[in-house]
Amino acid sequence: MALKQGVVAFWKNYDRKAVIRAAQLAEELGYDSIWIPEAWAYEQFQLLTEIALSTRRIKVATGIANVFSRSAGLLAMSAATLDEISEGRAIIGLGTSGKLVVENFHGAAYEKPLTRLRETIGIMRALWRGERLRPELSSLFDARQFKLEMNPLRPNIPVFVASLQEKAIKEIGALADGWLPTFWPYRDLKDGIALIREGATKAGRDPNAIEVAPFVGVVPMDDVAAARAIIKPLVSFYIGGMGTYYHAMFCRYGFKDTADTVRELYNTGKRREASEAVSDELIDAIAICGPGVHCREQLQEWHHNGVDLALINLPTGMPGEMTEMFLRELAPR
């Protein structure tokens, strides 16, 4: 099967009209889907509805919705509504987010994140099937009696999960339709895929039906060093400012010296030095930088390493003409 490609908007410095134009062009060029993130800026379901009404074919996806800021019932309602408005084009990307944003922005207790993720998926699927809630669906609240007083267009809206933890990745195999890894070295995706296959086989599901859809930073520039430099600040932020998961993953896959140095510099306030300390080898393992031809070839290399759907980050802070050039350069062939 050919590699599918989606596009991902950045979560801030967001120009609504520019993203709608990008979605329309991406649809014209054959991209599979557009993914809208959510942090502490725009709300994603409203933006996806606006995109859905401005397009006809391209899939519209949350990239990602956290399972703490909305109840499982509200997520099910929002997804079913978006799916109806888009005429069956919705994909729901879910994740647990992190303690700081959940507790200090949303005011919710960051407790039992994996349990909440697992039970949210089960509740959403039950509601989409037209079932009533029942106590065994949740250990976190008294789920009972309620059902959706609407008929969802599809009872099986695709659910993709963003996770780096072994237990959660196995549960993707049992419960979800896709995996959304971030900054996972592409040559080592086989490790995550093996966990998914294990979980799927145990649950009696076909592991080949579960898509691998990593977020991929792609910078098509002839100046490779300059291209890498664009991605390095974000990588240093993930190592130093996003908890322990990314640091641990990079250590596990042979980048311990880089990860330790970047974390120390970042956490002592030396942000520029932290970015500069991100090695070229790490960038080349988790992103794609270089001339357009090289980028297209590398996307196929990622495909050969298990990627079904490459989610390519749209450029930020660029004029519309540059975004159009970017989309045309990397368009599915």
C-alpha positions, 0 to 999 in steps of 0.5 A, spaced: 500 500 500 502 506 498 504 511 503 499 516 505 500 523 507 497 528 512 498 535 514 498 538 521 497 545 523 501 548 528 498 550 535 499 557 536 501 563 531 495 560 528 491 564 522 485 560 521 484 563 514 491 561 511 490 554 514 483 553 511 486 555 504 492 550 506 487 544 507 483 546 500 490 546 497 492 539 500 485 536 498 486 538 491 493 535 491 491 529 494 493 529 501 489 524 506 488 528 512 489 535 516 490 534 523 489 540 528 492 540 534 490 543 541 494 546 547 492 553 550 490 557 544 484 555 539 479 550 540 480 544 535 473 541 534 470 548 531 476 549 527 475 542 524 468 544 523 470 550 519 475 546 515 470 540 513 465 546 511 470 548 506 472 542 503 469 535 500 474 529 501 480 531 505 479 527 512 479 532 518 482 530 525 484 532 532 491 532 533 490 531 538 485 532 543 486 530 551 482 526 555 482 530 561 479 537 558 473 534 556 469 528 559 468 522 555 461 523 553 463 530 551 468 527 546 463 522 543 458 528 542 463 532 539 466 527 534 459 524 532 457 531 530 464 533 527 463 526 523 456 528 521 458 535 518 464 532 515 459 526 512 464 521 515 471 524 514 472 525 522 478 522 525 479 522 533 486 523 535 487 522 543 492 523 548 493 524 555 497 531 555 501 532 561 500 534 568 502 541 568 497 543 562 491 539 565 492 541 572 494 548 571 490 550 565 484 546 565 483 545 573 483 537 572 486 532 577 492 529 572 490 522 575 490 515 572 492 517 565 492 511 562 486 508 565 482 514 563 485 514 556 482 506 555 476 508 558 474 514 554 475 510 548 471 504 550 465 509 552 466 513 546 465 507 542 459 504 546 455 511 545 457 511 538 454 504 537 447 507 540 448 503 547 447 506 554 452 507 559 453 502 564 458 501 570 463 496 567 465 502 562 468 506 567 472 505 574 473 513 574 465 515 575 458 512 576 457 511 568 450 509 567 443 510 563 445 515 558 446 514 551 446 519 545 440 522 543 442 522 536 444 517 531 451 517 529 453 517 522 458 512 523 459 507 529 466 506 528 469 513 527 477 512 527 480 513 533 488 514 533 492 514 540 498 518 541 503 515 546 510 513 547 509 508 553 509 501 552 503 499 556 499 504 552 502 502 545 500 495 547 493 497 548 493 501 542 493 494 539 487 492 543 483 498 542 485 503 537 485 504 529 492 508 529 498 510 533 501 517 533 508 517 535 512 523 536 519 524 535 520 516 535 526 515 531 524 512 524 528 506 524 526 504 531 518 504 529 519 496 529 519 496 536 512 500 537 509 496 532 511 489 535 508 492 541 501 494 537 501 487 534 502 484 541 496 487 543 492 486 537 493 479 537 491 478 544 485 482 543 483 478 537 484 483 532 488 484 526 494 488 527 495 490 520 489 494 520 492 499 525 495 504 522 502 507 524 502 515 523 507 519 526 508 526 526 514 528 521 518 534 521 520 536 514 524 542 512 525 541 504 531 546 503 537 545 499 541 548 506 541 542 510 544 545 516 539 551 516 533 546 515 536 542 521 536 548 525 529 550 524 527 543 528 532 543 533 529 548 538 522 544 538 526 538 539 530 541 545 523 543 548 521 536 548 527 534 551 527 539 557 520 542 557 516 536 556 517 531 562 521 525 562 518 521 556 522 524 550 529 524 554 528 517 556 526 515 549 532 518 546 536 515 551 533 508 549 535 509 542 542 511 542 542 519 544 543 519 551 549 524 551 545 529 546 539 528 551 543 529 557 546 535 555 540 538 552 536 537 558 541 540 563 542 546 558 535 547 557 533 546 565 538 552 567 535 557 562 540 556 556 535 555 551 539 557 545 545 553 547 540 547 548 538 548 541 545 548 538 546 541 542 541 537 539 545 533 534 545 532 527 544 525 528 538 525 532 535 530 527 536 525 522 533 520 526 526 523 527 525 528 522 527 530 514 531 535 512 534 537 505 532 538 498 525 536 496 528 530 492 531 528 498 525 529 502 520 525 498 525 519 498 526 519 505 518 519 506 518 513 502 524 510 507 520 512 513 514 508 509 519 502 508 520 502 516 513 501 517 509 508 516 502 508 513 500 515 514 506 521 515 503 527 518 507 533 516 507 539 519 505 545 516 511 551 516 509 556 521 510 564 520 511 563 512 507 567 507 501 563 503 506 562 497 511 559 501 506 554 504 503 553 497 510 551 495 511 546 501 505 543 499 506 542 492 513 540 493 511 534 498 505 532 495 503 525 494 506 522 487 
